[in-house]
Amino acid sequence: MTIMTIQEQLDTNRRTVSFDNYDITVRQLYAMLVDLQIKLQPEYQRHFIWDQVRQSQLIESIFLGIPVPNLFMATNQDSTWEVVDGLQRLTTIVNFVGNEEVRQQVNPNSQKLKLGGLEKVTEMNGLIYEDLPMSIQNMFMTRPIRITVLNDKSDFTVRYDLFERLNTGGVVLHPQEIRNCVFLGEFRDFIKECNANPNFLNSVKMTESAERTGNREELVLKFFAYYEDRNEFVHGVKEFLNNYMKKKTKRFSNKAALRDLFNQSFQLINEFLPMGIIRGNRINITPLVLFEAISVGVADLITSNQSQHITSAKLQALLNNQELKRLTTGATNSRSKLINRIEFVKNNILNAV
């Protein structure tokens, strides 16, 4: 590694990121939230975790002109802004100045902020925004907030990386939660549609916490990615899924065919495995790699008009097949192992007596 190659890498990656900076008043910021020009993505709003004192301290800092961290936004295709980093700060401002309708629009669990725990402007403790004199309200609403906006010249990969690096809301995001914020469009909505399929819901067992963080939606994405693009898989699952979702976000021309395939696949799986894709005594957890092998194997057989060979006995036998267990445990993230376990499922279904 030389100084020149380091500089080349820095220059190349800098060129992929394009920002604009704005100083916007609290009033303008609030109006943009009300008009939905700024979007707070629900995928990463699992919890609003600031308590009354921390919210109050932010409001006090804005009043006093104490610099607060930049809000970070990303520009969507429709020119709206999407919050990357700053959920807590924006929600706090809405909790302070917003009426109930606006607060519910931003966060259904929000409560009107009554200031408390202030150490500098103690006379404000116990007050809400409407209690303040109009001159003090105007002072707050005209305070500037610095906003950095990733503009639409930056590609999806850059946006994903920034969501992953910059979100500091106190909750670690699952990769699928980030994808749902980054890859907006028809394909993302299609993933959500498939995720609600009753046969799929019954076939895949997972914990409540895994449900909340997007694991089930990631399985839908894996199903389609491994079905269509498994020959492009190398080793890194996250990068592979990101690339596939980026591709489908840009061009999604086979929606009807994929919907039919998904519905047929999980109708068969749910019919023949009514307890779900489970192994041994772990009746509440679907092994993820076993899910990939069985679901994509079934999809391949449907596509090749060989679904008549799929039976309950064959699928049940696969759940506890020792060779398949070997193929779906340990180090499994390689193209050859992915293809081998899918082919194993197909061959066992076709050749089982």
Long-range contacts (C-beta under 8 A, 24 or more apart in sequence): 16-154, 16-155, 16-157, 16-158, 17-150, 17-154, 17-158, 17-162, 18-150, 18-151, 18-153, 18-154, 19-148, 19-149, 19-150, 19-151, 20-148, 20-149, 20-151, 21-146, 21-147, 21-148, 21-149, 22-146, 22-147, 22-149, 23-144, 23-145, 23-146, 23-147, 24-144, 24-145, 24-147, 25-141, 25-142, 25-143, 25-144, 25-145, 26-62, 26-93, 26-97, 26-140, 26-141, 26-142, 26-143, 26-145, 27-141, 27-142, 29-90, 29-93, 29-145, 29-147, 30-93, 30-94, 30-97, 30-98, 30-141, 32-81, 33-90, 33-94, 33-102, 33-106, 34-102, 34-105, 36-80, 37-80, 37-81, 38-73, 38-80, 38-81, 38-82, 38-83, 38-90, 39-76, 39-80, 39-81, 39-82, 39-83, 40-83, 40-87, 40-90, 40-91, 40-106, 40-107, 41-82, 41-83, 41-180, 41-181, 43-177, 43-178, 43-180, 43-181, 43-214, 44-87, 44-163, 44-167, 44-169, 44-171, 44-173, 44-177, 44-178, 44-181, 45-87, 45-107, 46-171, 46-212, 46-213, 47-170, 47-171, 48-87, 48-88, 48-91, 48-107, 48-109, 48-110, 49-88, 49-169, 49-170, 49-171, 50-88, 50-91, 50-92, 52-113, 52-114, 52-116, 52-117, 53-116, 53-117, 55-92, 55-95, 55-96, 55-113, 56-113, 56-115, 56-116, 56-117, 56-118, 56-125, 57-117, 57-118, 58-89, 58-92, 58-93, 59-92, 59-93, 59-96, 59-113, 59-115, 59-140, 60-115, 60-118, 60-120, 60-121, 60-124, 62-93, 62-140, 62-143, 62-145, 63-121, 63-139, 63-140, 63-143, 64-120, 64-121, 65-143, 68-145, 70-146, 70-147, 70-148, 71-145, 71-146, 71-147, 71-148, 72-147, 72-148, 72-149, 72-150, 72-162, 72-166, 73-147, 73-148, 73-149, 73-150, 74-149, 74-150, 74-154, 74-159, 74-162, 74-163, 74-182, 75-149, 75-150, 75-151, 75-152, 76-152, 76-184, 77-152, 77-184, 77-185, 79-152, 81-149, 82-181, 82-184, 84-150, 84-162, 84-163, 84-166, 84-167, 84-181, 85-166, 85-167, 85-168, 85-169, 87-167, 87-169, 88-169, 88-170, 96-128, 96-129, 97-129, 97-140, 97-141, 156-182, 156-183, 156-242, 156-246, 156-249, 157-242, 157-246, 160-242, 173-213, 174-213, 174-214, 174-215, 174-218, 175-214, 175-218, 175-238, 175-241, 175-242, 176-213, 176-214, 176-215, 176-217, 176-218, 176-221, 177-213, 177-214, 179-214, 179-218, 179-221, 179-241, 179-242, 179-245, 180-214, 180-217, 183-245, 183-246, 183-249, 184-249, 185-249, 185-252, 186-249, 186-252, 186-255, 187-245, 187-248, 187-249, 187-252, 188-245, 188-249, 190-252, 190-255, 190-258, 190-259, 191-217, 191-220, 191-221, 192-217, 193-259, 194-220, 194-259, 194-262, 195-220, 197-262, 197-263, 197-266, 198-270, 199-263, 199-266, 199-267, 199-269, 199-270, 200-262, 200-266, 200-270, 202-270, 202-274, 202-276, 203-266, 203-269, 203-270, 203-273, 203-276, 203-277, 203-286, 203-295, 204-276, 204-277, 204-286, 204-291, 205-276, 205-277, 205-278, 205-283, 205-284, 205-285, 205-286, 206-284, 206-285, 206-286, 207-284, 207-285, 219-288, 219-291, 220-262, 221-245, 222-291, 222-292, 223-262, 223-265, 223-292, 223-295, 223-296, 223-299, 224-248, 224-258, 224-262, 226-292, 226-296, 226-338, 226-342, 227-261, 227-296, 227-299, 227-300, 230-296, 230-335, 230-338, 230-339, 230-342, 231-335, 231-339, 233-335, 233-338, 234-334, 234-335, 235-333, 235-334, 235-335, 236-333, 237-333, 261-299, 261-302, 261-303, 262-299, 264-302, 264-307, 265-295, 265-298, 265-299, 265-302, 266-295, 268-298, 268-302, 268-307, 268-310, 269-294, 269-295, 269-298, 269-315, 271-312, 272-310, 272-311, 272-312, 272-315, 272-316, 273-312, 273-315, 273-316, 273-319, 277-319, 278-319, 279-319, 279-320, 279-325, 280-320, 287-328, 289-328, 289-329, 289-332, 289-341, 290-319, 290-324, 290-328, 292-338, 292-341, 292-342, 293-324, 293-327, 293-328, 293-341, 293-342, 293-344, 293-345, 294-318, 294-345, 296-342, 296-345, 297-342, 297-343, 297-344, 297-345, 297-346, 297-349, 298-345, 300-342, 300-346, 301-346, 301-349, 301-350, 306-350, 309-349, 309-350, 310-349, 311-349, 314-348, 314-349, 314-352, 315-349, 317-348, 317-352, 318-345, 318-348, 318-349, 321-348, 324-348
